[in-house]
Amino acid sequence: MNASVLLADDDSSLRFVLSQALTKEGFQVRATSNVQTLSKWVKEGEGDIVVSDVFMGDSNVFDELPLLRAARPSLPIIVMSAQSTVTTALSAAGAGAYDYLPKPFDLDDLMSAIRRALSQAPDAKSRVSLAKGKQEERLPLIGRSRAMQDVYRTMARVAGADLTVLIEGESGAGKSRVARALHEHSRRRAAPFVTLNLAGIAAGRLEEEFSAPGGKRDQARDGALYLEDVDEAPGEAQVRLAGLLQAYGEGQGPRPRIIAGAQRSLAGLVRAGGFRGDLFYRLNVVAIRIPPLRERLDDIGDLARAFLVRASRDAGPEKTLEAGAVDVLKAHDWPGNVRELDNLLRRLAALSPANVITAQDVAAALRADRAVARDDAAADESFEELTLRRLRPLFTVGSEALESGDLYEQVLADVERPLIRLALQATKGNQVKAASLLGINRNTLRKKIQVLGVRTAAD
């Protein structure tokens, strides 16, 4: 006999489409629009698998799932929901669902999930009992895009396991939020979540921070130890960390779950010789890639509104975004990712006099940010980089400088003239002191002043 699917959804059109698709694939289908009928069928032993919407009328299938799991522990249950947030995904895993599908989904994804569920025996011990209440008040992550749904589904599958997780994503993408959400929805959530930043850390200090009494490992106890910016750890620290993780796996003492965060692809760094392969393989048990904000522009509206609500709560009267403002936000490339968006909305909430933030307000704030970024980049530019940038146009095709025949002398004069002028200003026109400052002979200085036409009086 072909497998029997119990289908529950209060949307009659979707129920019809899914029933037809499942039947065409060879499944027997029993469909209902309410949780009560679904529960009755399950308790009577009907069905080989359940596919159910989360909300049907006033009923929430999550409230019923523990009872269904108790009645039929081996029955796989797939939940689907238009409320496609990280809380929904994690709640589905916590309530004992085999898988979670955000609406809308491809029929191929549903069929694959059903076949996978029917071919595997579910392990009840791996289910996580997730706390409710705070989850509903404040989402740890925001976004309904397909890219974020992939993140949520992976999180839901590994939250209850004690596997090491590697979280990769650009600066500001939300790696630490993902790490904390994994911990807060795990069996270890009552224990501490502790962060150890590895950027530039010395090998000796790493060992002290990681394993010495009172160090980060002791502080985390049986909770989670988040190794932040592991890709920025120097070579000697990488060697030491690989040894510490090996000893950690074999020894005694506190055993927090290890979660690592990296701004760059560790696999790419290994191939380029910039990261140790043995350390990579210890960390890369389960990998989660956090997409940059430019790859999930559909989430910007939800993110912006959520950030604005929080910012308004801190800054004063509640403010809103007009629709055109969201379009302007979506047109930005967001090099600082979610953190940049959060900071922008905080600033707009604090500084905008009106209660409605317009597209013009957002555009002006983004222009100001870009100007500051350009100034910061110029300030960080080395003298060599600045010189290269200024000289490069001289070597373009058609440049008159290429035809002059004395380019070397021209460039030297352009550099020496302001250098000597500044030295004379610093010494209040004293040529003896200026020559000493520059490290050249006084006569040489006098000759250059004449040849280059440098003014000797202080400005």
Helices and strands as residue ranges (DSSP letters): E 4-8, H 12-24, E 28-32, H 35-43, E 49-53, E 55-56, E 59-60, H 61-71, E 77-81, H 86-95, E 99-102, H 107-119, G 124-126, H 134-137, H 146-158, E 165-168, H 175-184, E 193-197, H 203-211, H 216-220, E 224-228, G 230-232, H 235-250, E 257-262, H 266-271, H 277-283, E 286-289, G 293-295, G 297-299, H 300-315, E 320-321, H 323-331, H 337-351, E 356-357, H 359-380, H 383-391, G 392-395, H 401-404, H 407-426, H 431-438, H 442-452
